[in-house]
Each structure stands twice: as C-alpha cells, then as structure tokens.
Amino acid sequence: MGIAFFVVTSGTGGTRFLLAHVAPLLFVCSHVVARSRLRSTTLALAGLEITSVHVPVLVLVMMGGDMAFILWPRLMTYGGF
C-alpha cells in the first residue's frame, strides 16, 4: 500500500522505493534457508551437487561480474557521477 501511494505522488516511479525492500527480503530468505530443512537439501545440476553452502559463492561471482561488466563501464561513461 505504501508503494502504491508513493508511485502516484512521486514523479519518478516506485522503483527506488521498491528496492529499499530487497535487502530485508534477502536477509529473511537467507535466515529461512540457514535455519530450516532447506539447509541440507541438495540439487543435482549437470552432474554436480549444489547445496546451500554454494549460494554465497554464487552471489560473490555474480557481484564480481556486475562490477566488471556493468559498474565499471558506467563509471567510465559518466565520469563517476
């Protein structure tokens, strides 16, 4: 309801307001995975067994790719602003 009100009253849209909810959502998701039966769940993908231990590694790899291929060119294009 707050997002719907913000979108109407702001001229920029609700993306920034919605992004403020991503960090708490990810925290709750990681807490649920770490404290439940999902922690011991394995996923077989292309002959590899993936567990919840591999998720932080995947996140770090994705962040590294974003910094190398998205953030760095944007900083160089706009001069850091």
WOVEN-V148113 format. One record per pair of residues at least 6 apart in sequence whose C-alpha atoms are under 6 Angstrom apart, sorted by the first residue. I is the first residue (numbers start at 1). J is the second residue. If there is no record, write none. Layout:
I;J
I;J
This chain:
7;13
7;14
33;39
39;52
42;50
42;51
43;49
43;50
